[in-house]
Amino acid sequence: MFATAPPHFGQKFLRPGLRPALPYVELTTPMLALWCGLRLNEIRELRWPEDVNLSEDHIDVREETTKTPSGARAVPIDSFLVSHIDRYIRDERPSRIPGPLFLNQHAALLRTTASLGCSPASTIASRVRE
């Protein structure tokens, strides 16, 4: 069994009209780390569409992206996270070309943990209040 989003989670981070207070990339990447147990490097190395199977609700972590060979796995994701990944791909991902899942605004691979939305909690909290 895998962790699911708390029922009130989306309400804290969404503005009226269901637009997120933060970009989907800044909400989705910490969720992948916290709820799915993915390491930041594993998140950074996810490729779309080959590693992301939204129709079957799982993410494939490839052996070459893990710390050890036994780290390759299929990680189940709940419908809340599926919807966030889908919205990121549809609305925010700057390129429709297959490749790294999470890209910066120039369609290049993200390089730092801060660009993965993993900034200090106080920074995220202050942006939500804006």
N, C-alpha and C positions, 0 to 999 in steps of 0.2 A: 504494500500500500504506500502511496506517496502523499506528501503534505498538500493540502488544498488551501486556497486563499481564504483568509477570514472573511465572513460575509460582509463586514463593514469596510474592508480594505479599499475597494474602489471608490467609495464615497469620500474618503479623506483626500484622495488625489485627483478627483474629477471636479471640474467647474460645472456650473449650470449648463445644460445643453450637451453634457457628456463629452466635452473636450478635456483632455488631460491637462492638469496644471503643470506637468513636466512632460518633456518629449517622451514618446514610448520607449526609446532606447534607454533613457535614464530610469524608467520604471522596470523595464523588462530584464535588464542585465542583473540587477541586484536580486530580483525574484528567482532567476535561474540559479544564482549562487546559493541563496538561502533555502528555497523550497526543493531544489533538485540536487543540491550538493555538488554543483559544477564548480571547478576551480576557474579563476579568472582567465588563465591561459586557455583552458578548454572552451570557455565562452568566446574568447577572442578568435579562436581557430575554427569555430563552427562555420560550415559552408552551406549556402543556400543554392539549390534546394536539396542537395544530396544528404545532408545531415539532419534536416528538419522535416519531419513527416507530420504535418498538422492534421491530415485526415485520419491517421492512426494514433494520434496523441502521444508521440514520443520523439525524442532527439537521439541521434546516434553519435556517440563520442568515439572518434577514431583512435586507434592505438597510437599513432604518431603524435597525437596532441596530449597524451596523458603522461604522468610521471613514471608509471610503470606499465609494462605490456598488459598486465591483468586489468588495467584501468579502462580498457575499451568496453563499452556497454551501451545498451539502449536504455534511455532514461524516460520513464513515463512522465507526462505533464498533464495537469488538469485543464479543464475547459477555460478557466479564467486566464491562465497563462497562454494557452493556444490563441485566445482572442487578442491578447496584447501583441504576441509575435505576428499574428496575421495583420493587425492594424499597422504595426511598424513596417512590415514588408510592403503593404499596400499604400500607406500614406506618407511614410517618412524615409524609407530606404532610398538613397539618391540614385540607385541604378537598378534596372530590371535584368541586368546581365547576371547570370549565375556566378557565384564566387563567395567571398567571405560574407557571412550574414550581417554582421554589424560593421557599417562603413561610416566614415566621417562625411561632412557635407560636400567634400570634393570627390566622393566615391572611392576613397582610399581606405585601406585597412586601419582600424583604430590601433593606436600604439601604446597608450597609457591606461592605467586603471581609472584615472579621473575621467577619461573620455568614454569609458564604459559605464559611466553613471555611478561609479563607486567613490564619489566624493564623500567627505565627512558628513555624518548624519545632520549636523547643524546646518550645513550648506543646503542640503536637500530640504530640510524643514523650513529654512528661511525662504526658499524659492516657492514652496507650496503656499506660504502665507501671502505672497505677492498678489 
